[in-house]
Amino acid sequence: MTRQQLTEQALHGPPLDSPEGRVILTAEGAALTDILAGAHALKERAFGSTIFLCSIINAKSGRCAENCAFCAQSSHFQTTTPTYPLKSRQEIIDAAYVARQQRSTCFGIVTSGTSPAPGKEFDTLLEALREIRATTDIEPSASLGILDEEKAKALADAGCITYHHNLETARSFFPEICTTHDYEDDVNTIRLARQYGMKTCCGGILGLGESPEQRIELARTLRELDVDSVPLNFLNPIEGTPLAGKRDMTPLDCLRAIALFRYFLPNKRISICGGRETNLRELQSWIFMAGASGTMVGNYLTTSGRELATDIQLFEDLEVEINEC
């Protein structure tokens, strides 16, 4: 298929599926350059030359009962990741102010664990959300695990604009990555967040050992769920986890994957987050040309990001405008 055919189908249907996805994920040479140009054009059609920045705080680290094979915070594995209880309300709020100063428009409060426990911890999170909403113009987001209706309503009422909850990988590959909860629990959390009026931020981690077909499957699922934004992470293997030492993706594989998600979700925000430094290496500057509309700045959950000044220089060199609204 040509770039024009892929673009036309992405915009007007029928929905792209495995045949088109395989074309994108196997493209090489000039054909790949052409496909990336199409993804870039789709991004600019939806968002112009602007990009969006987001930041997070690891508000509670470690001791997670889930056994996600990539995760340094799982209590099932022996890692050197710091473990600490929930940060104070003021520490979370202060981090939101810093994120806004760094030109992020979305600030994610992330906690380890299957689901937020009712009581003092959850109340602290709700209080922080209320104050961030009332005193800053950054959009507060929460990433607290699996939700039920009561928690979803409480978060929405407290002013949580976006709920972030990754599917991590394709449904067909999920049992290879996590066995302590069901994939449908994650899907239902996204549906609940939407039901209670929150935007949904939902993506995954690529390079876990999934096949190209399973990357297509994840993109298809996110399209079916009609999520608002898609964070794409690339595995940064951590010593002590089952995936330590696993590196399946080349920099061009990462760009192919970004383009895939842009073609499958032409009007959605797609942000490149954890693992971009170690997987894309010298090709980080290509992420927007491959269709990304944003990126995370600052540190990630358990690994360090790049210096903000380095990223800002990159954006200036690419002549992209940071959307701060």
N, C-alpha and C positions, 0 to 999 in steps of 0.2 A: 504494500500500500504506500501511496505517496503521503507526504506531509499534508497536502491539501485535503486528501481524502480522510485522513485521520482527524484533522481539525474540523472539517465539515460534519463528520459523524459525531464527534465529541459535542458539538454545539447543537446539532439538530436531530440526532438519533439515526438509526436505533442505537441504544446504549452500547458502548464498547464492551467487548467481552474477551475471552481467551485468545481468539485468533489475532485480534488487534494488539492485545497485550503482549503476545509473543513477538510480534513485529517490533514493538518498542524495546523489549528487554533483550533482544538479540541483535539489534542494529549495531553496525560497526562503520568506521571510517566516515566517508562523506554522508552516507545514509543516516548515521547517528547524528552528525552535525545538523542535518536537515530536520530530523525529528526534534532535536533540542530547540531549534529555531521555532518550530511550531508550538512547542510547549511555552516558550518565552512569549510568543504572540498571544497565546491564550491567557497567560498571566497578565500581560499588559492590557488586554481587552477588558479584563475584570477589575484590575487595580491600577492601571496606568504605570508610571515609573516609580510609584511609591512602594515602600516596604514597611512591615510592621515588626516592632521589637517586643519581646516579652521577657520577663524575669521570674525567678522562683525563689522561695526560701524552703530549705529542708527543715521544717518546723518541729519534726519529731523523727528521730533516726533509730533504726535497728529494732531488734526483737520482734520482727514480723513473723507471724505464724504461717504465712504462705510459703510455698516452696518453688517460686518462680526461678528457673534455672539460671537466669542472667543476673539475679539481684544480690547485691552485696549486703543488703539489710535483712535477708532471710535468716531466721534463727536456725534453719536447717543446715547452714553452711558456716565454715570457719573462715572469717575474713577479718581484716584489720580496720574495717569501717567504724568510725566513731558511733557510739550508742549513747543517746541522751533522751530525756523526757521532753514533753512539749515545752517549747520556748514560751516566754511570757507574752502576754498580750502586747506590751509595749515594744518588745523586741520584734514582734511580727509587724507592728505598725511602722516602726522605724525602718524596717527593711523595705516596706512599701514606698516610703518617702525616697529612699535611696534609688529604688527601681525607677521611680518617676523622674528623678534627676538624671538618670541614665537614658532617658527618652523612651522607656518602655511604656506601652499603653495598657498592658495586661500584667497583673502581678498574681502569681500562683502560690497559694499556701498548700504545701505538700506535707502529709504525715504518713509514716509507715503504719502498717497494720491492715487487717482485712476490712475493717469498717470503724467509723468513729464511735467510741463508746459514749453513751449518754452520761451526763454528770458534769463535773468540773471542767474536764478537758474540752468537751464539746461546747460548753458555755463560754469558755475562753475564746475559742475559735469564732463563735458567733459574735462576741463582743468586738473582737478584732475586725471582723468583716464590717460591722456596723460603723466603726470609727473610720476605717479606710474609706468607706463609701461616703461618709459625711464630711471628711476633711481633705480629701484629695480628689483629683480628676482621673486617677488611674482606675481601671476596671479590676475589681478584685475577683479572683478565681480560686476555687478550692479543688484539691485533689486528695480526697480523704478515704478512698476505697469504695466499697460496695454500699449503696444506699437503700433504705426503705422509704416508704412514703412520708413518715413522720420527719425523718432527717432531711429529706429533700425539701419539704415544705419549710422547715426551720431555716435552712440555708437560704432559700429564696427570699423568705421574709426578712432575713438579716441583711440583704443587699448583695448576695453573691450573684454576680452577673453571669459567670461562666462556670460550669462544672467540667472538670477535666477527669477523664477516666479512659485509659488506653485499653484497647482490646489485645494489644501486644503483638498478635500474629493471627494467622488464618484459623478459622474454627477447626479445620481438618488437622492442623499442626499443633494446636493448643495442648493436647494431652502429652506431647513430648516436652512441653515447657513448664506446665503447672498441673498438678493433680489435686490440689487442696481446695479448689472451688471450680464450679462449672462455667463454661464460656457464656452460657445464657445469663448467669448472674451479672456479668459485665454488660451484656446487651441490655438487660432490663434496667440497669443503673442509668445508662444513657437515655433510655425511654422515659424513666422517671424524672430525670433532670429536665428534659424537654417538657414533660407534662406540667411541671411546676414553674415553667416560664424562664428557666435558665438556658443560656446558650450552651451548646455541647462542643467540647474540645476532645477529640478522640482519634487516636492513631495507633502507632505501634513501634516496635523495634525490628529493624531489618538486619539480616545477617545472623539469625539465630540457628540457621541450619535448614530453614524453609526452602522449598523449591521455588523457581520462578513462577510456576503456576499458583503456588500458595500466596505469593505477593499479589498476583492478580486477584485471587480470592479475597484477600483483605481489602483491596481497593474497592471491589464490588460490594462487599458488606458495608463499608463506610458510606458508599453512595446510597445503598438501600436504606440505611439509617438516617440519611440526610443530615449528617453532622454539620456543624457550622465551621469548624476549623479542624485541621489535621496536622498534629505534630509528628514529624518523622524523625526517628532516632536510628542510629546505626550502632550495632553492638560494640561496646568498648569492654572487652573481656576482663573480668576481675579475678585475681588469684583467690582460690578457695571456693569459687562457684563451679558448678558442673561445666560451664562453658569457658572456663579459663583457657586461654591460648587459642581460642577459635577465631579465625579471621577468614571469612568466606567472600568478602566483597572487595573488589578493586574500586579505586576512585570513579572509574567510568561506570561500573555497576551501580554505584550510588546515584550518579547522574541519570542513568537509565531509569532507576526506580523513582526518582523525583519526577521525571517526565511522565512516567506511567500514571502516577497519582494525579498529575495535572490534567492529563487527557481524560482520565476517568471522572475527575471532579473539577471541571473547568472553571467553576465560579466560586470555589471554596478557598478560604485561606489555607495555605500549606506552609508550615514553618519547619525549618531544619533545626533540630535541637541536639541532644546528647550524641557524642561520638563523631561529630563532624570534623573535629581537628585530627583525630587519629585515622579516620577512614578516607576522608577526601584529600587530606594533606594539602598539596600545592594546588589542588583544584577547588578549594573552598569558594573562590570567587565565581565559580561557574554555577552555583546553586540557583541564582535568580534567572540565569539564562536557561536553566533546565526547567523553570516553571515555579520555583518557590516564591512565595510572596512575603516571607518573613523569616526571622531566626531568633533563637534565644541568645541573650547576652548575659554575661556574668557566669557564675558557677552553676553546675548541675547538682543533682542530688548528692552523689558521693564522689564526683570527680570534678576537677577544676576546668573552667572554661578559659578563653583567651582574655588578655587584657582588653578592656573596653576601648582604649585608644587605638589598638590595632584593628579592631573591628570597624570603628568609625572611619579610620583611614581607608579600609577596604571599601566601605560604602561610598565614600567620596570619590575614590578612584573609579568606581563603577558608574558614577553619576546617577545614583539612585537617591531618591528623597525619602527620608524617614518620616512616616506619617505619625504625628504626635497627637492626633485628635481621637 
